[in-house]
Amino acid sequence: MDGQAGITPVVSGTAPGAAGAVPAPALWAAGLVRLRVNGEPRSGVAEPRTLLSDFLRHQLGLTGTHVGCEQGACGSCVVLVDGELTLSCLALAVQADGCAVETVEGIARGSRLHPLQRAFQERHGLQCGFCTPGMLVAAGALLATTPDPSEQQVREHLSGNICRCTGYTGIVEAVLEAARSLREEGEQGA
């Protein structure tokens, strides 16, 4: 326990594998994680080592966030945390405490599909659907900051999301189509 002298125990117990009664450091204690998910206040209990992806899926029942590689390489777990693209398989749930989290479940407009979802459907931007949630979240983040992206910008922005089925052509076309639809909606709403 040499390196843990500065840790103040918050629960009593014993450290795993330790002989005798050694107070368990605070970082071993499960705690309440409160966040705002898709605009709604949510909370659940998480151990400090619980990944955000697991917390969303198992504690909150939001199974749209997929876990593929568990190494941050495939992008299927992408969510927005306080507006920033985040690989939820590499982030801890406790790191999101107090944050606003947006998942794929928050993309639809009530019972209506978001233009991105419609475009993915119409342009065949999905096949097996495993990468689709991460693609939708990442594409939505791009369109929020770049309403008229070029094909190259879409490809670069989605380069962290791996799809093994589509060859990306339909995905890129879908994002560009959604951008056009969103711009037209904006013009009509002005």
C-alpha positions in Angstrom: 0.0 0.0 0.0 3.0 2.3 -0.3 1.8 4.4 -3.2 -1.7 4.9 -1.6 -0.8 6.8 1.6 -2.8 9.9 0.4 -6.0 8.0 -0.3 -8.7 8.5 2.3 -10.9 5.5 2.8 -14.6 6.2 2.4 -15.8 2.6 3.1 -14.6 0.0 5.4 -13.4 -3.3 4.1 -10.3 -5.0 3.1 -8.2 -4.6 0.1 -8.3 -7.6 -2.2 -5.6 -10.1 -1.4 -4.3 -8.1 1.6 -3.7 -9.8 4.9 -5.5 -8.2 7.8 -7.9 -5.3 7.9 -6.7 -2.8 5.4 -9.1 0.0 4.6 -10.4 -0.1 1.0 -9.3 3.0 -0.9 -12.1 5.3 -2.2 -11.4 4.3 -5.7 -12.7 0.8 -5.0 -16.1 2.0 -3.9 -19.2 2.0 -6.1 -21.1 5.2 -6.2 -24.0 7.1 -7.8 -23.4 8.5 -11.2 -25.8 11.3 -12.3 -25.9 12.6 -15.8 -28.3 14.0 -18.4 -28.8 11.5 -21.2 -30.5 12.7 -24.3 -31.9 15.6 -22.4 -33.3 13.6 -19.5 -31.8 13.3 -16.0 -30.6 9.8 -15.3 -28.6 8.1 -12.6 -27.2 4.7 -11.7 -24.6 3.0 -9.5 -21.2 2.3 -11.0 -17.9 1.1 -9.7 -15.0 3.4 -10.6 -13.8 1.0 -13.2 -17.2 0.7 -15.0 -16.9 1.9 -18.6 -19.3 4.5 -19.9 -20.5 2.1 -22.6 -21.3 -0.6 -20.0 -23.0 1.9 -17.8 -25.2 3.2 -20.6 -26.1 -0.3 -21.8 -26.5 -2.2 -18.5 -27.4 0.4 -15.9 -29.5 2.7 -18.1 -30.8 0.2 -20.7 -29.6 2.3 -23.6 -28.4 -0.6 -25.8 -28.0 1.5 -29.0 -24.4 2.2 -28.0 -22.6 -0.8 -29.3 -19.3 -2.2 -28.1 -17.1 -3.7 -30.9 -13.4 -3.7 -30.3 -13.3 -2.5 -26.7 -10.0 -0.7 -27.6 -11.3 2.6 -29.1 -10.5 1.6 -32.6 -13.9 0.9 -34.3 -16.1 3.8 -33.2 -19.2 1.8 -32.7 -19.4 3.1 -29.1 -19.2 6.8 -30.0 -21.4 9.1 -27.9 -21.3 12.8 -27.2 -20.2 13.9 -23.7 -20.8 17.6 -23.2 -20.8 18.0 -27.0 -17.5 16.2 -27.6 -17.2 12.9 -29.5 -16.2 10.3 -26.9 -15.3 6.6 -27.3 -17.5 5.3 -24.5 -15.6 2.0 -24.3 -12.5 4.0 -23.2 -14.3 6.4 -20.9 -15.3 5.7 -17.3 -18.9 6.2 -16.2 -17.6 8.3 -13.2 -15.9 10.7 -15.7 -19.3 11.5 -17.1 -20.9 12.3 -13.7 -22.6 15.6 -14.1 -22.2 15.7 -17.8 -24.7 15.8 -20.7 -24.5 12.6 -22.8 -26.1 12.1 -26.2 -26.5 8.6 -27.5 -28.0 7.3 -30.7 -31.4 7.0 -28.9 -31.5 10.7 -28.8 -31.2 11.4 -32.5 -34.8 10.7 -33.5 -37.3 13.6 -33.4 -40.0 12.0 -31.2 -41.5 9.2 -33.4 -40.0 10.8 -36.6 -36.7 9.7 -37.9 -34.0 12.3 -38.0 -32.9 13.2 -41.6 -29.6 11.3 -40.9 -31.5 8.2 -40.0 -33.8 8.6 -43.1 -30.8 9.1 -45.4 -28.9 6.1 -44.0 -32.0 4.0 -44.8 -32.6 5.5 -48.2 -28.9 5.5 -49.3 -28.2 2.0 -48.0 -25.7 3.4 -45.4 -26.2 0.4 -43.2 -26.2 -3.3 -43.7 -25.7 -5.3 -40.5 -26.3 -2.2 -38.4 -23.6 -2.8 -35.9 -21.5 0.3 -36.7 -24.6 2.5 -37.5 -25.1 4.0 -34.0 -21.6 5.3 -33.8 -21.7 6.5 -37.5 -24.9 8.4 -36.8 -23.6 10.1 -33.6 -20.3 11.0 -35.3 -22.1 12.2 -38.5 -24.5 14.3 -36.4 -21.6 15.9 -34.6 -20.0 16.8 -38.0 -23.3 18.3 -39.3 -23.8 20.3 -36.2 -20.5 22.2 -36.8 -20.3 21.8 -40.6 -23.7 22.1 -42.2 -22.4 21.8 -45.8 -19.5 19.3 -45.6 -17.6 18.1 -48.7 -17.3 14.4 -49.4 -13.6 14.6 -48.2 -14.7 16.2 -44.9 -17.3 13.5 -44.3 -14.7 10.8 -45.1 -12.1 12.3 -42.8 -14.6 12.9 -39.9 -15.8 9.3 -40.1 -12.4 7.8 -40.4 -12.5 6.7 -36.8 -15.6 4.6 -37.4 -15.1 1.2 -39.0 -17.7 -0.5 -41.1 -17.1 -4.0 -42.4 -20.2 -4.3 -44.6 -20.9 -1.2 -46.7 -17.7 0.0 -48.3 -18.6 3.5 -47.0 -20.1 4.8 -50.2 -23.6 4.6 -49.0 -22.6 6.1 -45.6 -20.9 9.1 -47.2 -23.8 9.6 -49.6 -26.3 9.4 -46.6 -24.4 12.1 -44.7 -24.3 14.4 -47.7 -28.0 13.8 -48.3 -28.8 14.5 -44.7 -26.8 17.7 -44.8 -28.8 18.8 -47.8 -32.1 17.9 -46.1 -31.1 19.8 -42.9 -30.1 22.9 -44.9 -33.4 22.8 -46.7 -35.3 22.4 -43.5 -33.4 25.4 -42.1 -34.3 27.5 -45.1 -37.9 26.5 -44.9 -38.0 27.3 -41.2 -36.4 30.7 -41.6 
